[in-house]
Every structure is written in structure tokens, then in C-alpha cells.
Amino acid sequence: MIDAIVELKRTRTTILLVEQNFAMARVVGDAVAVMDDGRIVHRGAMAALAADAALQDRLMGLSLETHQ
């Protein structure tokens, strides 16, 4: 699936991906919106969220670093 999404990105196709697998979303995502109880509680660059373990923990109750 990741390869298919990456190929679509190469063709400059806009993709809205709703994904709970943060590790996978990090690989393919450019921007991120984190929702809680139907409301967006964070939006920004995926790279910034992926680099900030404390923000991941605050928003999602986990960090990518501890779940690899």
C-alpha cells in the first residue's frame, strides 16, 4: 500500500489519507491533522510531528520512538 501511495504522490495526485498507523502515515504524509472526539486538535507538517516525541505523546498517548 505504501508503494501505491508513494507512486500517486509522484504523479502529484492529492491524497486524503485517514490512517491510525502513525509509522505508515509518517512515511507518506506531508501534512497532518490529528483529531480527537471529532475535532482537529493539531495540524501541521508531518515532519515536525514525527520529530517531536513529546508532542506525539501529548496528542496520541504514544510516541513513534517507543513503538518501532
N, C-alpha and C positions, 0 to 999 in steps of 0.2 A: 504494500500500500504506500509506503514512504516513497518508493521509486516512482510510482504513478503520480503522486502529488508533486514531487520534485520536477518531473517531466512537464507537468502542467505549468508550474512556475516558470520553467524555461521558455514557454510559449507566451509568457506574460498574461496568463489567464488569472482573473481574480478568483480567489477561493475563500469561502467562508467555512472554516472547519470548526466543528463543535467536538471537542475531544477532552476526555478525562485523563488520558495518558500524557502526563506532562513531559516525560522524556521524549516521546514521539512528537508532540506539538513543538517542543523546543527545536527539533531538527528542521522542521518545515515552516515554522511560523516566523513572520517578520514583525507583526504587531500582535498584542494580546489584550483581551478583555476578560477579567475574572469576575464571575457573577456569584452572588450569594443571595439566596432566597429571592431570586428573580430580579435582583438589582445589580448593576455594574458597580463593583467596589474598587476596581483598579483597571486602568488602561494605560498602555504604553508600549514601548519596544520590547519584544520578546528577549532580545539580548540583555537588556537591563534587568528584567525579572530573572532570567536564567543565571545571572551573575550575582544575585543578591539572596543568599540563603535565608537571611533574617526576614526579608520581605516575603519569600515563599512560605516560610513557616507562619508568618502572621496572616497571610491571605488564605493559605490552603491547609495549614496544620502539618506541613511536612516540607522537607527540602529535597531537591533533586539529589544533592550531595549524599544524603543518608539513604537514598532509595535506589542506588545503582547496583 
